[in-house]
Amino acid sequence: MTDCCAAANCDYQQRGSEQTTPLFSFPLDPERCNQWLENCRRPDLASEPPEQLHKLYRLCAKHFEPSMISHQSSSSCVLKEDAVPTVFDVARPANNQSTYSRKRARDPSEEDDTAVKKTKENTAAEVTEETKEESGCGENSAESELQKENQTQEDAATSKAKETLKVYFKEILALTGFSINGANINADEPIGGARGQRALSQVCLEKIDKKEILQFSEGLMREEIQNSLRLARFFSILLQDVTKIEGKEQIPVFIRSVTVAGFPQKHLVGFLPCDMDGENLFYMLLSELRNKWGLRMEHCRGLTYLVTGSMCQKMRDLTCRILQEFPQVVLSPSDPYAFNIWIIRCMPVPSIQTVADTVEEVASLLRRTPELCKRLEGKIQMTYGHVKGEVDRIKAAISGNWEYGTDAFQTMLDILEPFLNCINEIISKVDEDTAEQMAKLKPILKNFNFIMTLVVLKNTLCCVSILNSSLRGIISISSTLQYTISNALKLVSKYQQELAIFHRKWFSDAVGRAKKLGVEVSKPEMAQGDATETPLEDFYRETLSRPILQYLVAEVKRVFSTEMVRILRWLSLVPSYMADHNFSIRRDKVADANLNNLARPDTFYEELGCWEVKWRHASKRRILPTTVFATLKIPDIGFYPNVQSLLRVLGTVPCVNAEADVYGQYHMVLERCHSYLRATPDDQRQCSMAYVYVNQDVHFSVEQMVDSYVQKHPDILQMLKMVS
């Protein structure tokens, strides 16, 4: 129960025992309770039940006639059973303050003292004078009461109209999600949240542009995201594969950062058009980040991209330009791909792109068709049952999103024969769409060029697969990172030097698999017109194996730059690693820390010493943080601002594993983007709708949205007030 008076315009508050004006609870009787509410000008409480009002709200004695109060003693008083408040301070008109007069609200104790002192004659004279005074200004009082009542009604109508807009806006924003499942945001169906008031909904449906609502919500979302990015400071750029939206091919642009609380966050910030060269893409991207989002490229620490087809070379030009202009930015793989799969996924060679696309299509088909997956397991048992442990290994390999894993091409080779057998048996028992997809896949899979490319990719990519753990933020290998990179490059160089020997084995393997499947061993279709008599083995060596190995060397050096090695080295600051490896801070090892990454560079070495002491001798029974984000959440991380800054930079780099919060919001952002693009036809896709749908976990005030809309469209508010 409050200690304040619930009457409008009354500022009385019970602050201590020296104040003797009592407060009276609202009555439980519904009729009297409604009368109290009407008299004290509180229509906003009309929806509350009398029991709730009785428990939470009170009126002070100033609003009751003295005759309504019964004094039980000098320190306590009660209301009569039929007491109703009638004395209220009505707002005065600005132009008539001097002549305004009303009945004086008196303290009941003061009234008591005055009544004793007055004689009957004086009382009668005072009553006569008051009567004259009231009759003289009766017109002004009536006018003031009428204005107050009109003002109250006006405020109530405005609140009701705004509430209708709020409900309608929420429904429209909800439809951005429902539209993914087939609902049409431009449909003129009545909005169900208007509580049955069809007239109000009709005004909204007929007069409010739904696209404008999306623009308002987009603006409010942008403000919230800008504030979040400003607090995060460091960020990375994530460029996704080309998609068609609003009638043209565009590249979705995401920003990754780390929140103040230590959680990774990802936001869709816009789309880049594809109809320009790498240089113009570079300037457009910088312009969007600086002018629209207020981001400084000096705070950018990471960059990743995932494109296929003709955009591969253009995207390489763009990333080279960014890395050249901003050397603190590191290039890293793109989620959810392993390093070796990502590195080849972006190689601008059509045959390799076709193989990668086919592997992903096969994996998707198996997940969507449980009957096919079950039959495939049986075929795997029949094909590999004679080899001990092989069946379990392959079954484990095809679980989950195996097409993104380190051994994706190895797994595809293992299931190629069983999968083709399954297609032959099941194609007549599935739905039409699935059967059509299987029919298209079959000639691609039964092609020697496909088999040869799979074999070469499996054997060459194993050279760099050992680097995948380094780029995923696994701390156990951070201290040997340089050694791991060196080993990977040595292995690739060995394959290059002895390519004739290795390629002969790969070609023999591919020919054996092709004959087993009944596939003709021949050149790819694009090379059928080649008049030269180059042996098939030599042809694939020079057009496939050698270019892949050369590409791997160049990409490993490009990704594992000096800056990337420097950043990944700070994984050793994670407490569990420091405790397990008896970590010791060496001045020569920390000298390469980029000062722009530090919050307080002047205390860097002293702080590292304190951090070492804190964790080096930590109790073995204590559970220590094992990841970057777990370390960012320890309670006293704020006492180590430089360590916190370095870990935040690490958490920003796209390849480091992102631990989402309990709602999994980080990973859901990209999933929502893919869902929108898959479920929405090309001609119906809108950038604003995609933006609102993908960033729907960004919270903003709908009330603020309503206020902004009302300021721009006061006529809509007036129309809603009229029909209410």
C-alpha positions in Angstrom: 0.0 0.0 0.0 1.3 3.4 -0.9 1.9 6.4 1.5 0.7 8.8 -1.2 -2.7 10.2 -2.0 -4.1 8.7 -5.2 -6.1 11.8 -6.2 -5.1 13.7 -9.4 -3.1 16.9 -8.7 -2.7 16.0 -5.0 1.0 16.0 -3.9 0.3 14.8 -0.3 2.7 12.2 0.9 2.9 10.7 4.4 6.5 11.3 5.4 6.5 10.8 9.2 4.6 10.7 12.4 4.6 14.5 12.7 2.0 14.7 9.9 -1.4 14.0 11.2 -3.5 14.0 8.0 -4.8 10.5 7.7 -5.1 8.4 4.5 -8.2 6.3 3.8 -8.3 3.1 1.7 -10.7 2.8 -1.2 -14.0 1.0 -0.3 -14.6 -2.6 -1.2 -18.1 -1.8 -2.4 -18.0 -1.6 -6.3 -20.4 1.3 -6.6 -18.8 3.5 -4.0 -15.4 2.5 -5.3 -16.3 3.7 -8.8 -17.7 6.9 -7.3 -14.4 7.6 -5.5 -12.5 7.0 -8.8 -14.8 9.4 -10.7 -14.5 12.1 -8.1 -10.7 11.9 -7.7 -10.2 12.0 -11.6 -8.5 8.6 -11.9 -10.1 6.9 -15.0 -6.8 5.0 -15.5 -7.6 2.9 -12.5 -11.1 1.9 -13.7 -9.9 -1.5 -14.9 -8.6 -2.5 -11.4 -10.9 -4.6 -9.2 -12.1 -3.0 -5.9 -10.1 -5.5 -3.9 -6.9 -4.3 -5.6 -7.8 -0.7 -5.2 -8.6 -1.2 -1.5 -5.2 -2.9 -1.0 -3.0 -0.4 -3.0 -4.6 3.0 -3.2 -5.7 5.6 -0.6 -7.1 9.2 -0.4 -6.1 11.8 2.2 -8.6 13.5 4.5 -8.3 16.8 2.6 -10.7 15.4 0.0 -13.6 14.7 2.5 -16.1 17.0 4.1 -15.5 17.2 7.9 -18.9 15.7 8.5 -17.8 12.6 6.7 -15.0 11.9 9.2 -15.7 10.4 12.6 -13.0 11.0 15.3 -12.5 8.1 17.6 -9.7 9.8 19.5 -7.2 12.7 19.2 -4.8 10.4 17.2 -7.2 8.3 15.1 -10.2 8.8 12.9 -12.4 6.8 10.5 -14.7 7.5 7.7 -18.4 7.1 7.9 -19.8 4.1 6.0 -21.3 6.2 3.2 -18.4 8.7 2.9 -17.6 10.0 -0.6 -14.7 12.4 -1.4 -16.0 15.7 -2.8 -13.2 18.3 -2.1 -10.7 18.4 -5.0 -8.3 21.0 -6.4 -9.5 21.4 -10.0 -6.9 23.0 -12.4 -7.3 26.7 -12.7 -7.7 28.5 -16.1 -4.6 30.5 -17.0 -6.5 33.7 -17.7 -8.7 33.7 -14.6 -6.4 32.9 -11.7 -7.1 36.1 -9.8 -10.9 35.7 -9.7 -10.9 31.9 -9.3 -12.4 30.7 -6.1 -13.3 27.3 -4.7 -14.3 25.7 -1.4 -11.2 25.5 0.8 -10.0 22.1 1.7 -9.3 21.9 5.4 -7.4 19.7 7.7 -9.9 17.8 9.9 -8.0 18.6 13.1 -7.9 22.3 12.2 -11.6 22.2 11.5 -12.2 20.7 14.9 -10.4 23.5 16.7 -12.2 26.2 14.7 -15.6 24.7 15.4 -15.1 25.0 19.1 -14.1 28.7 19.0 -16.9 29.9 16.7 -20.2 31.1 18.0 -23.5 30.2 16.3 -23.8 33.7 14.9 -20.3 33.7 13.4 -20.9 30.3 11.9 -24.2 31.4 10.3 -22.5 34.6 9.0 -19.7 32.6 7.5 -22.0 30.2 5.8 -24.0 33.1 4.3 -20.8 34.7 3.1 -19.6 31.4 1.5 -22.9 31.0 -0.2 -22.7 34.4 -1.8 -19.1 33.8 -2.7 -19.9 30.5 -4.3 -22.9 31.9 -6.2 -20.8 34.8 -7.5 -18.2 32.6 -9.1 -20.4 29.6 -9.9 -20.1 30.2 -13.6 -16.3 30.2 -13.5 -16.2 27.0 -11.4 -18.6 25.2 -13.7 -16.6 26.3 -16.7 -13.4 25.1 -15.1 -15.0 21.7 -14.2 -16.2 21.3 -17.8 -12.7 22.1 -19.1 -11.2 19.6 -16.7 -13.7 17.0 -17.7 -13.1 17.6 -21.4 -9.3 17.5 -20.9 -9.7 14.1 -19.1 -11.8 12.7 -21.9 -9.3 14.0 -24.5 -6.4 12.3 -22.6 -8.3 9.1 -22.3 -9.2 9.1 -26.1 -5.6 9.8 -27.0 -4.3 7.0 -24.8 -6.9 4.6 -26.3 -5.9 5.6 -29.8 -2.2 5.1 -29.1 -2.9 1.7 -27.5 -4.8 0.7 -30.7 -1.7 1.8 -32.8 0.6 -0.1 -30.4 -1.5 -3.3 -30.8 -1.6 -2.9 -34.6 2.1 -2.2 -34.9 2.9 -5.3 -32.8 0.7 -7.4 -35.2 2.4 -6.0 -38.3 5.9 -6.8 -36.8 4.7 -10.3 -35.9 3.6 -10.8 -39.5 7.2 -10.3 -40.6 7.8 -13.6 -38.9 4.5 -15.2 -40.0 5.1 -14.2 -43.6 8.0 -16.7 -43.7 5.4 -19.4 -43.3 3.2 -18.1 -46.1 1.2 -15.1 -44.7 1.2 -12.0 -46.8 2.0 -8.8 -45.1 0.1 -6.8 -47.8 -3.1 -8.8 -47.2 -6.1 -6.7 -45.8 -7.1 -9.2 -43.2 -8.4 -7.6 -39.9 -5.8 -7.4 -37.1 -6.8 -9.7 -34.3 -5.2 -7.7 -31.5 -7.7 -4.8 -31.6 -10.0 -6.5 -29.1 -12.9 -6.8 -31.5 -13.2 -3.1 -32.3 -13.5 -3.5 -36.0 -13.8 0.2 -36.7 -10.4 0.9 -35.2 -8.8 -1.9 -37.2 -10.4 -0.6 -40.4 -8.8 2.8 -39.9 -5.4 1.2 -39.4 -5.9 -1.1 -42.3 -7.0 1.6 -44.7 -4.8 4.5 -43.7 -1.5 3.1 -42.4 1.2 1.9 -44.8 2.6 -1.3 -43.5 5.9 -0.7 -45.3 6.3 2.5 -43.4 5.8 0.6 -40.1 8.7 -1.6 -41.1 10.8 1.5 -41.8 10.0 2.9 -38.4 11.0 -0.4 -36.7 14.1 -0.6 -38.8 15.1 2.9 -37.6 14.6 2.0 -33.9 16.5 -1.3 -34.4 19.4 0.6 -36.0 19.6 2.9 -33.0 19.7 0.0 -30.6 22.3 -1.8 -32.7 24.4 1.3 -33.0 24.4 1.8 -29.2 25.4 -1.9 -28.7 28.3 -1.6 -31.3 29.5 1.6 -29.7 29.8 -0.1 -26.4 31.4 -3.2 -27.9 34.1 -1.1 -29.7 35.8 -3.9 -31.7 33.9 -5.7 -34.5 34.3 -7.9 -37.5 32.7 -8.0 -40.9 31.0 -11.1 -42.2 30.0 -11.2 -45.9 27.6 -14.0 -46.9 26.9 -15.7 -50.2 25.2 -13.7 -53.0 21.4 -13.7 -52.9 18.7 -12.2 -55.0 16.6 -9.6 -53.2 14.5 -6.7 -54.4 15.1 -7.8 -58.0 19.0 -7.8 -58.0 21.8 -9.8 -56.7 23.2 -8.6 -53.4 25.6 -9.6 -50.6 24.2 -9.8 -47.0 26.6 -7.9 -44.6 26.7 -9.0 -40.9 28.7 -7.4 -38.0 30.0 -9.6 -35.2 31.0 -8.1 -31.8 31.1 -8.9 -28.1 28.6 -7.4 -25.7 29.6 -5.7 -22.4 28.4 -8.8 -20.6 30.8 -11.0 -22.6 28.4 -12.6 -25.1 29.0 -12.8 -28.9 26.5 -11.0 -31.0 25.8 -10.8 -34.7 23.6 -8.3 -36.6 22.5 -8.0 -40.2 23.4 -4.4 -41.2 22.6 -4.3 -44.9 23.2 -5.5 -48.4 25.9 -4.8 -51.0 25.0 -4.8 -54.7 27.0 -7.1 -56.9 26.9 -5.1 -60.1 30.2 -3.3 -59.5 33.9 -4.1 -59.3 35.9 -4.9 -56.1 37.2 -1.3 -55.8 33.7 0.2 -55.8 32.5 -2.5 -53.5 35.3 -1.5 -51.1 34.2 2.2 -51.0 30.5 1.4 -50.7 31.2 -1.0 -47.8 33.2 1.7 -46.0 30.6 4.3 -46.6 27.8 2.1 -45.2 29.8 1.3 -42.1 31.0 4.9 -41.4 28.0 7.0 -42.4 25.1 4.7 -41.6 26.4 2.8 -38.6 29.0 5.2 -37.2 31.7 2.4 -37.2 35.4 3.2 -37.5 37.4 0.7 -39.5 40.3 1.3 -37.0 38.2 -0.8 -34.6 37.6 -3.6 -37.2 39.6 -6.7 -36.3 38.3 -9.5 -38.5 36.9 -10.2 -42.0 35.3 -13.3 -43.5 33.4 -14.0 -46.6 31.6 -16.9 -48.2 30.8 -16.6 -51.9 30.5 -19.0 -54.8 30.5 -18.9 -58.6 31.5 -15.8 -60.5 31.7 -13.6 -57.3 34.7 -15.5 -56.0 37.4 -13.4 -57.7 35.5 -10.1 -57.1 35.3 -11.0 -53.4 39.0 -11.8 -53.3 39.8 -8.4 -54.8 37.6 -6.7 -52.1 39.2 -8.6 -49.2 42.7 -7.9 -50.5 41.8 -4.2 -50.7 40.6 -4.2 -47.1 43.6 -6.1 -45.8 45.9 -3.7 -47.6 44.2 -0.6 -46.3 43.7 -1.8 -42.7 46.5 -4.2 -41.7 45.1 -4.8 -38.3 42.2 -6.7 -39.9 42.6 -10.5 -40.1 41.0 -12.8 -42.7 39.4 -15.9 -41.2 37.1 -18.8 -42.2 33.4 -18.4 -42.2 31.0 -20.2 -40.0 30.0 -23.0 -40.1 32.8 -24.3 -42.3 36.0 -25.9 -41.2 39.1 -24.1 -42.4 40.1 -26.6 -45.1 36.5 -26.8 -46.5 36.1 -23.0 -46.4 39.4 -22.4 -48.1 38.5 -24.6 -51.1 34.8 -23.5 -51.1 35.9 -20.0 -52.2 38.4 -21.2 -54.9 37.3 -19.7 -58.2 37.2 -23.0 -60.2 33.8 -24.1 -61.6 34.4 -27.9 -61.2 35.4 -27.5 -57.6 32.4 -25.2 -56.9 30.1 -27.9 -58.5 31.5 -30.7 -56.3 31.2 -28.6 -53.1 27.6 -27.6 -54.0 26.7 -31.3 -54.7 28.1 -32.5 -51.4 26.0 -29.9 -49.5 22.9 -30.9 -51.6 23.4 -34.6 -50.7 23.7 -33.8 -47.0 20.6 -31.7 -47.1 18.6 -34.4 -48.9 19.6 -37.0 -46.3 18.4 -34.7 -43.5 15.1 -34.0 -45.2 14.4 -37.7 -46.1 14.5 -40.0 -43.0 13.6 -43.0 -45.1 16.5 -42.4 -47.4 18.9 -41.9 -44.5 17.7 -45.2 -42.9 18.1 -47.1 -46.1 21.6 -45.6 -46.6 22.7 -47.0 -43.2 21.6 -50.4 -44.3 23.6 -50.1 -47.5 26.7 -48.9 -45.6 26.4 -52.1 -43.5 26.3 -54.2 -46.6 29.2 -52.4 -48.3 31.7 -52.0 -45.4 30.5 -54.7 -43.0 33.6 -56.9 -43.7 36.0 -54.1 -42.5 36.2 -53.9 -38.7 35.0 -50.5 -37.3 34.4 -49.0 -40.7 30.6 -49.1 -40.5 30.5 -47.3 -37.1 33.0 -44.7 -38.4 31.0 -43.8 -41.5 27.7 -43.7 -39.6 29.2 -41.3 -37.1 30.6 -39.2 -39.9 27.2 -38.6 -41.6 25.6 -37.4 -38.4 25.1 -33.7 -37.9 26.3 -31.1 -40.4 29.0 -33.3 -41.9 29.2 -31.3 -45.1 30.9 -28.4 -43.2 33.4 -30.6 -41.3 37.1 -31.3 -41.9 36.4 -34.7 -43.6 33.4 -33.7 -45.8 34.9 -34.9 -49.0 36.2 -38.1 -47.4 32.7 -38.8 -46.1 31.2 -38.2 -49.6 33.5 -40.7 -51.1 32.7 -43.3 -48.5 28.9 -43.0 -49.0 29.0 -42.5 -52.8 28.4 -46.1 -53.8 25.7 -46.9 -51.1 24.0 -43.5 -51.8 23.7 -44.3 -55.6 22.2 -47.8 -54.7 19.7 -46.1 -52.4 18.6 -43.7 -55.1 17.9 -46.5 -57.6 15.7 -48.3 -55.0 13.9 -45.5 -53.4 13.3 -43.0 -56.2 9.9 -44.4 -57.1 8.7 -44.4 -53.4 9.3 -40.7 -52.5 7.3 -37.5 -53.3 7.7 -35.8 -56.7 10.0 -33.0 -55.6 12.4 -35.4 -53.9 12.4 -37.8 -56.8 13.2 -34.9 -59.2 16.1 -33.9 -57.0 17.4 -37.4 -56.9 17.1 -37.7 -60.7 19.2 -34.5 -61.1 21.8 -35.7 -58.6 22.4 -39.1 -60.2 24.2 -38.1 -63.5 26.3 -35.6 -61.5 27.5 -38.3 -59.1 28.1 -40.9 -61.8 30.6 -38.7 -63.6 34.3 -39.3 -63.6 35.2 -35.7 -63.3 33.2 -35.5 -60.1 34.9 -38.6 -58.7 38.3 -37.4 -59.6 37.8 -34.0 -58.1 36.5 -35.6 -54.9 39.6 -37.9 -54.6 42.0 -35.0 -55.2 40.2 -32.7 -52.7 40.2 -35.4 -50.0 44.0 -36.0 -50.3 45.1 -32.4 -50.7 43.0 -30.8 -48.1 44.2 -33.2 -45.4 47.5 -31.2 -45.5 45.9 -28.1 -44.0 43.2 -29.8 -41.9 45.5 -29.7 -38.9 45.1 -25.9 -38.9 41.4 -26.1 -38.2 41.7 -26.3 -34.4 44.0 -23.3 -34.4 41.4 -21.1 -36.0 38.6 -22.4 -33.8 40.1 -20.9 -30.7 41.2 -24.2 -29.1 43.7 -23.1 -26.5 45.7 -26.3 -26.2 47.5 -25.6 -29.5 47.9 -21.9 -29.2 51.5 -22.1 -27.9 52.5 -24.3 -30.9 50.6 -22.4 -33.6 53.7 -21.2 -35.5 55.0 -24.8 -35.5 51.6 -26.1 -36.8 51.6 -23.6 -39.6 55.1 -24.5 -40.6 54.2 -28.2 -40.6 51.2 -27.7 -42.8 53.2 -25.6 -45.4 55.9 -28.3 -45.4 53.4 -31.0 -46.1 51.9 -29.0 -49.0 55.4 -28.4 -50.4 56.2 -32.1 -50.2 53.1 -32.9 -52.2 54.1 -30.3 -54.8 57.6 -31.6 -55.2 56.5 -35.2 -55.5 53.2 -34.5 -57.3 53.8 -37.0 -60.1 53.9 -39.9 -57.5 51.0 -38.7 -55.4 48.8 -37.9 -58.3 49.4 -41.3 -59.9 47.9 -42.9 -56.7 45.0 -40.4 -56.7 44.2 -41.1 -60.3 44.4 -44.9 -59.8 42.0 -44.6 -56.9 39.5 -42.5 -58.9 39.6 -44.9 -61.9 39.0 -47.9 -59.6 36.0 -46.2 -58.0 34.6 -45.2 -61.4 34.8 -48.8 -62.8 33.1 -50.2 -59.7 30.2 -47.8 -60.3 30.1 -48.3 -64.0 31.3 -44.8 -64.8 33.1 -44.1 -68.1 36.7 -42.7 -67.5 37.0 -39.7 -69.7 37.8 -36.0 -69.8 35.2 -33.5 -68.5 32.7 -32.1 -71.0 34.3 -28.7 -71.1 37.6 -30.3 -72.3 36.1 -32.7 -74.8 37.0 -30.4 -77.7 40.7 -30.3 -76.8 42.6 -31.6 -79.8 45.8 -32.3 -77.9 46.6 -35.9 -77.1 47.4 -35.2 -73.4 47.0 -38.4 -71.3 44.1 -38.2 -69.0 46.3 -38.6 -65.9 48.5 -35.7 -66.9 45.5 -33.6 -67.8 44.0 -33.9 -64.3 47.4 -33.4 -62.7 48.0 -30.0 -64.5 44.4 -28.8 -64.4 43.3 -29.9 -61.0 45.9 -31.3 -58.5 48.7 -28.7 -59.1 46.4 -25.6 -59.1 44.8 -26.8 -55.8 48.2 -27.2 -54.1 49.4 -23.8 -55.3 46.1 -22.2 -54.1 46.4 -23.9 -50.6 49.9 -22.4 -50.1 48.8 -18.9 -51.0 45.7 -19.1 -48.9 47.4 -20.5 -45.8 49.9 -17.6 -45.9 47.2 -15.1 -46.5 45.0 -16.3 -43.6 47.8 -17.0 -41.1 49.3 -13.6 -41.3 51.5 -12.0 -38.6 48.5 -10.3 -37.1 46.4 -13.5 -37.0 49.2 -15.3 -35.2 49.6 -12.4 -32.8 45.8 -12.4 -31.9 45.5 -16.2 -31.6 48.5 -16.2 -29.3 46.4 -14.5 -26.6 44.3 -17.7 -26.3 46.9 -18.6 -23.7 45.4 -16.0 -21.4 42.4 -18.3 -20.7 42.7 -19.4 -17.0 42.5 -23.1 -17.5 45.4 -23.0 -19.9 47.5 -20.9 -17.6 46.9 -23.3 -14.7 47.6 -26.5 -16.7 50.7 -25.3 -18.6 52.4 -23.3 -15.7 52.0 -20.3 -17.9 54.7 -17.6 -17.4 54.6 -14.1 -18.8 57.7 -13.3 -20.8 58.3 -9.7 -21.9 59.6 -10.7 -25.3 56.4 -12.7 -25.9 54.0 -9.8 -25.1 56.0 -7.1 -26.8 54.0 -7.6 -30.0 50.6 -6.8 -28.4 49.0 -4.1 -30.5 48.6 -1.0 -28.4 45.3 -0.2 -30.1 43.8 -3.3 -28.6 44.6 -2.3 -25.0 42.5 -0.2 -22.6 45.4 1.0 -20.5 48.7 0.4 -22.3 50.8 2.1 -19.6 49.9 -0.6 -17.0 50.0 -3.6 -19.5 53.0 -5.5 -18.1 52.1 -5.0 -14.5 48.5 -6.2 -15.1 49.8 -9.3 -16.9 51.9 -10.1 -13.9 48.9 -9.9 -11.6 46.8 -12.0 -14.0 49.6 -14.7 -14.0 49.7 -14.8 -10.2 45.9 -15.1 -10.1 45.7 -18.2 -12.2 49.1 -19.9 -12.2 48.6 -21.2 -8.7 44.9 -21.7 -8.8 43.4 -24.5 -6.8 43.3 -27.8 -8.7 39.8 -28.4 -7.3 38.5 -25.1 -8.7 36.7 -25.2 -12.0 38.4 -22.6 -14.2 37.1 -20.9 -17.3 38.2 -22.9 -20.4 37.1 -20.5 -23.2 37.4 -16.8 -24.2 33.7 -16.0 -23.4 33.7 -17.9 -20.1 36.8 -15.8 -19.1 35.0 -12.6 -20.1 32.2 -13.4 -17.6 34.3 -13.9 -14.5 33.1 -11.3 -11.8 36.4 -9.4 -11.4 37.5 -9.2 -15.1 37.0 -5.5 -14.9 40.1 -5.2 -12.7 42.1 -6.4 -15.7 41.1 -4.0 -18.4 43.9 -4.9 -20.8 43.3 -8.6 -20.6 39.6 -7.9 -21.0 40.4 -5.9 -24.2 42.6 -8.6 -25.7 40.0 -11.3 -25.0 37.2 -9.1 -26.5 39.4 -8.8 -29.7 39.7 -12.6 -29.7 36.0 -13.0 -29.3 35.4 -10.7 -32.2 37.4 -12.7 -34.7 34.9 -14.7 -36.8 36.6 -18.1 -36.7 36.8 -18.3 -32.9 34.0 -20.5 -31.6 31.1 -18.3 -30.5 29.3 -19.5 -27.4 25.8 -18.2 -27.7 23.8 -17.2 -24.6 20.9 -19.4 -23.2 18.7 -18.4 -26.1 21.2 -19.2 -28.8 20.7 -15.8 -30.4 24.2 -15.6 -32.1 23.6 -18.7 -34.2 19.9 -18.0 -34.8 20.7 -14.8 -36.6 22.3 -16.6 -39.6 19.6 -19.3 -39.5 16.8 -16.7 -39.7 18.5 -15.1 -42.7 18.7 -18.5 -44.5 15.1 -19.2 -43.5 13.8 -16.0 -44.9 15.7 -16.5 -48.2 14.6 -20.1 -48.6 10.9 -19.5 -47.8 10.4 -16.2 -49.6 10.1 -16.1 -53.4 12.7 -13.9 -55.2 10.1 -11.4 -56.4 8.7 -10.9 -52.8 11.9 -10.4 -50.9 12.4 -7.0 -49.3 15.6 -5.7 -47.6 13.6 -4.0 -44.8 11.6 -7.1 -44.1 14.7 -9.3 -44.1 16.4 -6.7 -41.8 13.5 -6.7 -39.2 13.0 -10.5 -39.3 16.7 -11.4 -39.0 17.3 -8.9 -36.2 14.1 -9.6 -34.3 16.0 -10.3 -31.0 17.0 -6.6 -30.9 14.6 -5.0 -28.3 13.2 -1.6 -28.8 10.3 0.4 -27.4 7.0 0.1 -29.3 5.7 3.1 -27.3 8.5 5.2 -28.8 7.6 3.9 -32.2 4.0 4.9 -31.7 5.0 8.4 -30.5 7.3 8.9 -33.5 4.5 7.8 -35.9 1.9 10.1 -34.2 4.3 13.1 -34.6 4.6 12.4 -38.3 0.9 11.5 -38.8 -1.3 13.4 -36.4 -4.3 13.0 -38.7 -4.3 9.2 -38.1 -4.4 9.8 -34.3 -7.4 12.2 -34.8 -9.3 9.7 -36.9 -8.7 6.9 -34.3 -9.9 9.3 -31.5 -13.1 10.1 -33.5 -14.1 6.5 -33.9 -13.3 5.7 -30.3 
